[in-house]
Amino acid sequence: MKKRITALFAAMAVAMCLLLSGGTAVAAEGYPLPADITVHAESAILVSLANEPSSDMVLYAKNADEVRAPGAMMRYMVLAYALHRMEEKGLNAETDTGTYSIALFNEYVAGTGVTTAGMAYGETWTLHDLLTVSFIHNASDAVVVLAEAVDGDVRTFIDGMNTLALELGCTNSHFHWLSGLDSLSQYTTARDMYRIVRYCQSFSLFEDLASPAQVTVTPVKGGTKRTITTNNHLVMTSSTFYYEPLVYSRTGLSDTDGRTCAAVAQQGGYEYLVVVMGCPEQNDKGEKMLHYRDTTNLFKWAFKDFEYKTVLGKNEILASLKVDQSWDVDRVNLIPEKEIATVVKKGMDENQIIQTVTLTEETLTAPIKKGSVYGKVELFVNTDQKIGEVALVAAEDISRSELMHTWDGFWGGVSKVVPYVLIAAGALVVLVILYVVIAITHNRRRRKQKYADFRPRRRK
């Protein structure tokens, strides 16, 4: 009964979030899927990871901004905030510890049905072991101990997660449980999850924590030494779903939204991230574990059909601007500040790449310094798929002609004075005209008066 009520609330949460986000899927993004690949997930994103997040390339997206229940996939957010907070407080993963208590069990673990690491009351682990086990094994006891050890209180830890999520730009995400259970207030999107994973990668310790298939834990106090194994088939060599290029992965299950997975794989110098959400239990062929199938199929497509390629050379002339006050040249060429190299579809014709140039000036005045920025160029494929952007800069230094500068300065000064001279001249002309008119009128009146004074009078 409790499970049904939880599922009902989760369904209401997702529906409400869909209404808040507009309830519709975003426009197509990235490249179309090949005919032989099917993505069963309701939401998905495939991203080529570059040296800097700003250079990442979305290769495929399907409803990537639709909110859904993440299940245990939200443990990426747990690690993101834990590592962030540990760095702020100067905590050491190898020496600082956390202890399991009956209070933590009663409030956050009892009755949830979520996997545990079998921690005993009073058992103490290092933060390193708590981080690893809470991620690879989805252990509900380890994760609440981690939260209390890092932030003093589980609710404070969760509030901190939500604050950090907003700072990362995850405006369609909110977290309520560390367990990953469905809740009205527990949701995210495929794109937000990409942002969270990308942030996790900024910590040097993250890969070591998230990548093991198993870990041996030796408690600092209480309990016994034990080996804990992942429940993720993508990293289990004995599983038919094992994927060798995988670096790390975290799956989840929602009673209302199905299965989820967020993973990163590396091969041949390429690194890709895949997030799938809302995968059903099986397809029309009766195949199950569709979150694993979708993830590996997207990875295989990326490694097979895409390549890193220079799509814009550094010295390519893309525009020119008129130059004033230079004796030698009357235009300066604009070239990219640096070359653009990114991941594109193999065999792509350069004619398929659309260059959109935007200039900040119409005319320049010498002197001009080489490398000065006067615009930008954006590159697109598939009409609206942006694959790069770079500033446009002057290709050379251009000196100023002092003679032309003086001449322009003279005429510039004259041009500033001329309006006032013209106004004064116009006023003078008007005054002269008025004077002439008044003088003529006055003279006429005088002549008439004089004539009247000397005209002979008739005798009566």
Phi, psi and omega per residue, in radians:
M1 nan -0.768 3.142
K2 -1.062 -0.694 -3.134
K3 -1.128 -0.692 -3.142
R4 -1.149 -0.723 3.129
I5 -1.112 -0.750 3.115
T6 -1.055 -0.762 3.141
A7 -1.105 -0.693 3.134
L8 -1.106 -0.774 3.117
F9 -1.108 -0.691 3.136
A10 -1.130 -0.719 3.118
A11 -1.087 -0.721 3.108
M12 -1.100 -0.694 -3.135
A13 -1.090 -0.822 -3.122
V14 -1.103 -0.732 3.131
A15 -1.085 -0.750 3.137
M16 -1.110 -0.740 -3.138
C17 -1.155 -0.630 3.095
L18 -1.125 -0.671 3.106
L19 -1.141 -0.717 3.138
L20 -1.144 -0.563 -3.109
S21 -1.585 0.078 3.085
G22 1.856 -0.327 3.062
G23 1.253 0.133 -3.117
T24 -2.191 2.733 3.131
A25 -1.329 2.633 3.111
V26 -1.332 2.900 -3.138
A27 -1.112 2.790 -3.138
A28 -0.990 2.503 -3.095
E29 -2.481 2.430 3.121
G30 1.460 -2.696 -3.067
Y31 -1.739 2.629 3.087
P32 -1.230 2.597 3.114
L33 -1.221 2.545 3.009
P34 -1.104 2.750 -3.089
A35 -1.088 -0.451 -3.064
D36 -1.589 0.115 3.137
I37 -2.074 2.292 3.073
T38 -2.088 2.299 3.043
V39 -1.827 1.974 -3.104
H40 -1.389 -0.410 -3.095
A41 -1.078 2.542 3.057
E42 -1.265 -0.544 3.116
S43 -2.325 2.472 -3.136
A44 -2.783 2.735 3.028
I45 -2.636 2.436 3.081
L46 -2.163 2.146 -3.051
V47 -2.237 2.325 2.979
S48 -1.465 2.126 -3.080
L49 -1.592 2.181 3.141
A50 -1.743 -3.060 3.123
N51 -1.118 -0.584 3.106
E52 -2.148 2.444 3.137
P53 -0.948 -0.538 -3.124
S54 -1.143 -0.319 -3.137
S55 -1.790 0.070 3.099
D56 -1.057 2.662 -3.107
M57 -2.221 2.131 3.056
V58 -1.366 2.010 -3.121
L59 -1.616 -0.431 -3.140
Y60 -2.756 2.425 3.071
A61 -2.552 2.425 3.102
K62 -2.362 1.907 -3.135
N63 0.851 0.752 -2.998
A64 -1.189 -0.238 -3.130
D65 -1.920 0.205 3.055
E66 -1.394 2.314 3.141
V67 -1.367 2.410 3.134
R68 -2.595 2.828 3.079
A69 -1.295 2.250 -3.049
P70 -1.488 -0.327 -2.989
G71 1.095 -2.627 -3.089
A72 -1.249 -0.103 3.068
M73 -1.039 -0.353 -3.131
M74 -1.192 -0.102 3.095
R75 -1.092 -0.336 3.000
Y76 -1.054 -0.703 -3.141
M77 -1.196 -0.589 3.083
V78 -1.067 -0.855 3.139
L79 -1.155 -0.675 -3.135
A80 -1.024 -0.850 -3.102
Y81 -1.288 -0.668 -3.141
A82 -1.043 -0.825 3.141
L83 -1.156 -0.667 3.085
H84 -1.066 -0.817 -3.102
R85 -1.226 -0.674 3.109
M86 -1.080 -0.673 3.110
E87 -1.164 -0.719 3.117
E88 -1.092 -0.708 -3.053
K89 -1.612 -0.086 3.140
G90 1.255 0.524 3.129
L91 -1.374 2.549 -3.128
N92 -1.847 2.171 -3.074
A93 -1.112 -0.454 -3.061
E94 -1.597 -0.406 -3.055
T95 -2.012 -0.519 3.094
D96 -1.363 2.598 -2.977
T97 -2.356 2.993 3.041
G98 -2.459 2.618 -3.055
T99 -2.154 2.354 3.127
Y100 -1.382 2.388 -3.121
S101 -2.263 2.814 3.110
I102 -1.160 -0.498 3.112
A103 -1.144 -0.740 3.090
L104 -1.111 -0.711 3.124
F105 -1.083 -0.863 -3.067
N106 -1.102 -0.678 -3.027
E107 -1.511 -0.558 -2.971
Y108 -2.174 -0.247 -3.048
V109 -1.989 -0.765 -3.060
A110 -0.998 2.250 3.041
G111 1.419 -0.014 -3.119
T112 -1.423 -0.492 -3.091
G113 1.336 0.104 -3.132
V114 -1.414 2.553 3.140
T115 -0.934 2.510 3.057
T116 -2.210 2.936 3.066
A117 -1.677 0.094 3.111
G118 1.251 0.560 3.137
M119 -1.196 2.452 3.091
A120 -1.622 2.706 3.118
Y121 -1.071 2.291 -3.121
G122 1.570 -0.127 3.140
E123 -1.259 2.365 -3.064
T124 -2.101 2.273 3.125
W125 -2.137 2.788 2.994
T126 -1.273 2.774 3.096
L127 -1.077 -0.580 3.128
H128 -1.044 -0.833 -3.140
D129 -1.182 -0.658 3.117
L130 -1.120 -0.736 3.125
L131 -1.093 -0.841 -3.070
T132 -1.159 -0.853 -3.064
V133 -1.201 -0.652 3.123
S134 -1.138 -0.447 -3.137
F135 -1.560 -0.992 -3.009
I136 -1.298 -0.446 -3.085
H137 -1.928 -0.097 -3.102
N138 0.987 0.690 -3.061
A139 -1.346 2.064 -3.083
S140 -1.247 -0.520 3.107
D141 -1.267 -0.755 -3.128
A142 -1.102 -0.646 -3.047
V143 -1.271 -0.615 3.116
V144 -1.297 -0.582 3.042
V145 -1.113 -0.744 3.100
L146 -1.015 -0.826 -3.101
A147 -1.080 -0.780 -3.136
E148 -1.166 -0.676 -3.124
A149 -1.178 -0.638 -3.069
V150 -1.447 -0.694 -3.001
D151 -2.151 0.054 3.074
G152 1.497 -0.351 -3.065
D153 -2.830 2.472 -3.087
V154 -1.126 -0.777 -3.114
R155 -1.149 -0.645 3.086
T156 -1.093 -0.704 3.120
F157 -1.079 -0.786 -3.120
I158 -1.154 -0.719 3.081
D159 -1.051 -0.703 3.108
G160 -1.121 -0.649 3.070
M161 -1.030 -0.789 -3.106
N162 -1.184 -0.635 3.083
T163 -1.120 -0.785 -3.139
L164 -1.151 -0.686 3.135
A165 -1.007 -0.753 3.109
L166 -1.125 -0.684 3.119
E167 -1.115 -0.502 3.127
L168 -1.448 -0.044 -3.132
G169 1.578 0.212 -3.121
C170 -1.520 1.264 -3.056
T171 -1.359 -0.166 3.119
N172 -1.901 0.474 -3.106
S173 -2.251 2.572 3.008
H174 -2.729 2.519 -3.072
F175 -2.208 2.471 -3.080
H176 -2.220 -0.600 3.124
W177 -2.083 2.553 2.976
L178 -1.422 -0.346 -3.085
S179 -1.236 -0.455 -3.053
G180 1.615 0.044 3.109
L181 -1.160 2.689 3.119
D182 -1.123 2.546 3.104
S183 -2.773 2.717 3.037
L184 -0.992 -0.508 -3.046
S185 -1.896 0.367 -3.133
Q186 -2.142 1.773 -3.124
Y187 -2.739 2.803 3.076
T188 -2.788 -3.037 3.100
T189 -2.282 2.907 3.106
A190 -1.092 -0.704 -3.123
R191 -1.218 -0.708 3.090
D192 -1.098 -0.673 3.131
M193 -1.138 -0.628 3.031
Y194 -1.025 -0.778 3.141
R195 -1.081 -0.695 -3.119
I196 -1.167 -0.794 3.118
V197 -1.086 -0.720 3.139
R198 -1.072 -0.657 3.105
Y199 -1.186 -0.696 3.095
C200 -0.969 -0.658 -3.100
Q201 -1.153 -0.275 3.129
S202 -1.275 -0.176 3.118
F203 -1.755 2.186 -3.085
S204 -1.081 -0.453 -3.099
L205 -1.405 -0.296 -2.964
F206 -1.028 -0.889 -3.076
E207 -1.047 -0.682 3.115
D208 -1.104 -0.565 -3.130
L209 -1.377 -0.652 -2.964
A210 -1.658 -0.281 -2.986
S211 -1.600 -0.376 -3.074
P212 -1.108 2.540 3.026
A213 -1.459 -0.423 3.057
Q214 -2.696 2.767 -3.127
V215 -2.492 2.479 3.074
T216 -1.727 2.115 -3.102
V217 -1.807 2.241 3.043
T218 -2.026 1.791 -3.091
P219 -0.998 2.484 3.074
V220 -1.230 -0.583 3.116
K221 -2.626 2.404 3.103
G222 1.247 3.000 3.094
G223 1.136 -3.007 -3.126
T224 -2.296 2.734 3.089
K225 -1.102 2.405 -3.111
R226 -2.667 2.742 3.069
T227 -1.862 2.203 -3.098
I228 -2.003 2.264 -3.037
T229 -1.881 2.586 3.095
T230 -1.163 2.726 3.041
N231 -1.903 0.341 -3.114
N232 -1.759 2.005 -3.060
H233 -1.180 -0.388 -3.128
L234 -1.147 -0.432 -3.127
V235 -1.930 0.091 3.115
M236 -1.639 1.972 -3.069
T237 -1.073 -0.393 -3.126
S238 -1.455 -0.140 -3.068
S239 -1.578 2.596 3.076
T240 -1.225 -0.238 3.137
F241 -1.713 0.092 3.135
Y242 -1.004 2.322 -3.133
Y243 -2.190 1.895 -2.954
E244 -1.097 -0.659 3.134
P245 -1.231 -0.130 -3.075
L246 -1.105 2.412 3.072
V247 -1.724 -0.866 3.052
Y248 -2.752 2.803 -3.071
S249 -2.789 2.634 3.023
R250 -2.465 2.224 3.137
T251 -1.805 2.977 3.080
G252 -2.716 2.852 3.118
L253 -2.399 2.218 3.069
S254 -1.991 2.414 3.123
D255 -1.098 -0.512 -3.071
T256 -1.804 -0.541 -3.001
D257 -1.910 0.081 3.088
G258 1.366 -2.722 -2.992
R259 -1.669 2.646 -3.125
T260 -2.319 2.821 3.064
C261 -2.803 2.400 3.011
A262 -2.272 2.179 -3.014
A263 -2.545 2.758 3.064
V264 -2.242 2.375 3.126
A265 -2.296 2.617 3.134
Q266 -2.292 2.445 3.103
Q267 -2.896 2.287 3.063
G268 1.028 0.574 3.140
G269 1.486 -0.023 3.119
Y270 -1.829 2.576 3.104
E271 -2.344 2.214 -3.114
Y272 -2.231 2.644 3.066
L273 -2.092 2.405 3.088
V274 -2.238 2.337 2.972
V275 -2.211 2.238 3.041
V276 -2.209 2.435 -3.138
M277 -2.424 2.613 3.101
G278 1.297 0.664 3.108
C279 -1.467 2.281 3.106
P280 -1.249 2.959 -3.123
E281 -1.199 -0.572 3.113
Q282 -2.749 2.803 3.109
N283 -1.725 -3.020 -3.078
D284 -1.242 -0.177 3.066
K285 -1.599 -0.044 -3.113
G286 1.490 0.107 3.125
E287 -1.312 2.408 -3.125
K288 -1.946 -3.063 -3.109
M289 0.909 0.850 -3.046
L290 -1.211 -0.405 3.085
H291 -1.163 -0.591 3.051
Y292 -1.230 -0.757 -3.119
R293 -1.100 -0.806 3.128
D294 -1.058 -0.779 -3.099
T295 -1.066 -0.896 -3.099
T296 -1.200 -0.621 3.121
N297 -1.114 -0.702 3.108
L298 -1.184 -0.696 3.080
F299 -1.087 -0.824 -3.111
K300 -1.078 -0.691 3.094
W301 -1.079 -0.794 -3.110
A302 -1.091 -0.833 -3.118
F303 -1.149 -0.524 -3.069
K304 -1.490 -0.711 -2.919
D305 -1.867 -0.034 -3.104
F306 -2.129 2.700 3.141
E307 -2.549 2.724 3.083
Y308 -1.491 2.206 -3.005
K309 -2.552 2.509 3.017
T310 -1.363 2.052 -3.063
V311 -1.837 -0.139 3.089
L312 -2.668 2.112 -3.130
G313 -1.358 2.694 -3.074
K314 -1.190 -0.555 -3.041
N315 -1.763 0.264 -3.133
E316 -1.343 2.164 -3.140
I317 -1.358 2.102 -3.061
L318 -1.969 -0.287 3.135
A319 -2.926 2.987 3.049
S320 -2.568 2.718 -3.132
L321 -2.239 2.538 3.094
K322 -1.168 2.464 -3.117
V323 -2.120 2.248 3.060
D324 -1.750 2.736 3.053
Q325 1.145 0.497 3.016
S326 -2.110 2.279 -3.114
W327 -1.371 -0.561 -2.993
D328 -1.525 -0.682 -3.065
V329 -2.304 2.702 3.081
D330 -2.037 -0.018 3.079
R331 -2.528 2.641 3.065
V332 -2.100 2.352 3.127
N333 -1.404 2.527 3.081
L334 -1.949 2.285 -3.119
I335 -2.218 2.836 3.097
P336 -1.095 2.487 3.101
E337 -1.109 -0.571 3.081
K338 -2.693 2.865 3.117
E339 -1.271 2.707 3.052
I340 -1.916 2.104 3.065
A341 -2.207 2.300 -3.094
T342 -2.694 3.108 3.130
V343 -1.542 2.168 3.111
V344 -2.354 2.980 3.117
K345 -1.110 2.347 3.131
K346 -1.027 2.448 3.111
G347 1.315 0.200 -3.128
M348 -1.152 2.265 3.093
D349 -1.295 2.387 3.141
E350 -1.045 -0.440 3.127
N351 -1.202 -0.278 3.113
Q352 -1.417 -0.167 -3.138
I353 -1.611 2.097 -3.110
I354 -1.619 2.210 3.105
Q355 -1.796 2.167 3.090
T356 -2.000 1.972 -3.081
V357 -1.741 2.315 3.067
T358 -2.179 2.152 -3.118
L359 -1.853 2.548 -3.126
T360 -1.667 -0.234 -3.129
E361 -2.325 2.761 3.041
E362 -1.810 -0.629 3.127
T363 -2.448 2.497 3.125
L364 -1.992 2.740 3.082
T365 -2.079 2.203 3.117
A366 -1.128 2.640 0.125
P367 -1.415 2.677 3.120
I368 -2.155 2.303 -3.131
K369 -1.682 2.310 3.101
K370 -0.990 2.331 3.131
G371 1.633 -0.086 3.088
S372 -1.182 2.435 -3.048
V373 -1.514 2.260 3.124
Y374 -2.319 0.355 3.111
G375 2.791 -2.840 3.125
K376 -2.666 2.825 3.017
V377 -2.236 2.354 3.082
E378 -1.993 2.448 -3.137
L379 -1.930 2.353 -3.123
F380 -2.301 2.588 2.920
V381 -2.233 2.836 -3.112
N382 0.931 0.604 3.105
T383 1.271 -0.906 -3.023
D384 -2.192 0.166 3.126
Q385 -1.582 1.804 -3.102
K386 -1.326 2.233 -3.109
I387 -2.038 -0.019 3.101
G388 3.036 2.794 3.100
E389 -2.663 2.444 3.132
V390 -2.638 2.644 3.126
A391 -1.256 2.603 3.030
L392 -1.767 2.295 -3.041
V393 -2.238 2.810 3.085
A394 -1.140 2.356 -3.064
A395 -1.413 -0.243 -3.075
E396 -2.711 2.855 3.006
D397 -1.381 2.438 3.061
I398 -2.256 2.100 -3.106
S399 -1.452 2.846 -3.120
R400 -1.692 2.433 3.011
S401 -1.467 2.036 -3.093
E402 -1.137 -0.622 3.117
L403 -1.083 -0.831 3.136
M404 -1.153 -0.605 3.123
H405 -1.137 -0.770 3.123
T406 -1.128 -0.801 3.133
W407 -1.029 -0.844 3.120
D408 -1.096 -0.628 3.119
G409 -1.134 -0.728 3.114
F410 -1.063 -0.915 -3.129
W411 -1.173 -0.510 3.065
G412 -1.141 -0.725 3.098
G413 -1.146 -0.748 3.115
V414 -1.061 -0.764 -3.107
S415 -1.089 -0.475 3.106
K416 -1.332 -0.574 -3.099
V417 -1.421 -0.645 -3.049
V418 -0.838 -0.824 -3.127
P419 -0.982 -0.718 -3.126
Y420 -1.218 -0.664 3.095
V421 -1.089 -0.784 3.135
L422 -1.100 -0.678 3.123
I423 -1.130 -0.778 -3.132
A424 -1.123 -0.767 3.129
A425 -1.083 -0.739 3.123
G426 -1.078 -0.737 3.124
A427 -1.116 -0.710 3.132
L428 -1.095 -0.779 3.112
V429 -1.031 -0.763 3.127
V430 -1.066 -0.734 3.138
L431 -1.125 -0.736 3.125
V432 -1.086 -0.779 3.135
I433 -1.069 -0.782 3.110
L434 -1.067 -0.715 3.139
Y435 -1.093 -0.793 3.141
V436 -1.072 -0.804 -3.135
V437 -1.068 -0.800 -3.131
I438 -1.112 -0.735 -3.130
A439 -1.098 -0.789 -3.141
I440 -1.076 -0.797 -3.135
T441 -1.079 -0.762 -3.131
H442 -1.117 -0.741 3.135
N443 -1.114 -0.701 3.112
R444 -1.067 -0.763 -3.138
R445 -1.108 -0.704 3.140
R446 -1.127 -0.753 3.139
R447 -1.115 -0.727 3.110
K448 -1.079 -0.731 -3.134
Q449 -1.159 -0.718 3.125
K450 -1.122 -0.727 3.131
Y451 -1.110 -0.689 -3.141
A452 -1.148 -0.617 -3.095
D453 -1.237 -0.607 -3.049
F454 -1.766 0.040 -3.140
R455 -1.279 2.291 -3.122
P456 -1.095 2.478 3.124
R457 -1.633 2.518 3.124
R458 -1.374 2.455 3.069
R459 -1.406 2.547 3.125
K460 -1.507 nan nan
